[in-house]
Amino acid sequence: MTGSLRYQIVCQNRATPLGPGDLSLAKTIAHGGDAGCWMETLAGFDAESAIVEEPDPLDALRLFLWNQGLQDTTAFLECCLGQLLEYLGRDDPDTAALGRKLASDFAQADRRAGWRSLGRVLTVEDVAETSNAAHCTRVVVGGKPASSRQNPQARSEV
């Protein structure tokens, strides 16, 4: 099976044009690296896209939690992930109990001072892309979307 594995490095922002094959064993492992293992590892990287840039997959969840008034979405998610890992490590995980615990934690999470629901959450259908949309990779939290990117009909409903 190991012969059919392919590796990719996924990052949010690629800071260098270097790829895995551009790094030498000596620069990667200080002392005593196995050259054969290193070559086998390099051969396992996807030839076309060894390194890919992707937005943070948790951005949509952070946005939802922010819109629900949570004060620190990152800390809340880290707590939830820890609970998930702890439950998965059990011999007989009780998923219903986990769901109740996470729902309780969500209900009791600290909300921002003065927070109130402002209306419905904008969806993809509510926002029209502009020519510079490809450069907008982060979710806006705590602010209003730029009117040039927002669907006029959605703006009147918000």
CORCORVEN-V609322 format. One record per residue. PSI is psi in degrees with one decimal (NA if undefined). BURIAL is I if it has 16 or more other ideal C-beta (glycine too) atoms within 10 Angstrom, else O. Layout:
PSI BURIAL
PSI BURIAL
//
This chain:
-35.2 O
-24.2 O
-19.8 O
-1.7 O
140.7 O
139.1 O
150.9 O
146.9 O
125.5 O
128.4 O
163.5 O
-36.8 O
116.7 O
120.1 O
-10.2 O
150.7 O
-3.9 O
147.6 O
174.5 O
-37.6 I
-14.0 O
-7.6 O
134.3 O
157.8 O
-41.0 O
-34.8 O
-19.5 O
-44.5 O
119.7 O
-50.4 O
135.5 O
28.7 O
146.7 O
112.2 O
-38.8 O
-43.3 O
-40.4 O
-44.2 I
-38.9 O
-40.5 O
-46.7 O
-38.5 I
-22.1 O
-11.9 I
142.2 I
126.2 O
-35.0 O
-38.4 O
74.1 O
-32.0 I
126.9 I
148.2 O
128.3 O
146.2 O
161.1 O
122.2 O
-14.5 O
0.4 O
-43.2 O
-38.8 O
-41.2 O
-41.0 I
-45.2 I
-47.5 O
-39.7 I
-43.2 I
-18.3 I
3.5 O
3.3 O
135.9 I
-44.5 O
90.5 O
-36.4 I
-45.8 O
-40.2 O
-45.0 I
-39.4 O
-39.9 O
-44.9 O
-42.8 I
-39.1 O
-41.6 O
-40.0 O
-46.0 O
-41.1 O
-43.2 O
-39.0 I
-25.4 O
-6.9 O
153.3 O
-38.8 O
79.6 O
134.7 O
94.4 O
-31.5 O
-41.7 O
-39.1 O
-45.4 I
-43.0 O
-40.5 O
-45.9 O
-39.5 I
-39.6 O
-43.2 O
-39.4 O
-44.8 O
-32.5 O
-1.9 O
146.6 I
132.0 O
155.6 O
143.2 O
133.3 O
7.5 O
140.1 O
151.4 O
130.0 O
-3.7 O
-158.4 O
157.5 O
135.6 O
140.0 I
177.5 O
-35.7 O
-22.7 O
-14.3 I
129.0 O
136.4 O
147.3 O
177.5 O
-25.9 O
14.7 O
-31.1 O
-24.3 O
-11.9 O
98.4 O
-8.0 O
150.3 O
135.7 O
120.8 O
140.5 O
13.2 O
172.3 O
143.8 O
149.1 O
134.1 O
-24.2 O
-19.4 O
-10.5 O
140.6 I
126.9 O
-36.6 O
-41.3 O
-37.5 I
-38.3 O
-23.0 O
-20.0 O
NA O
//
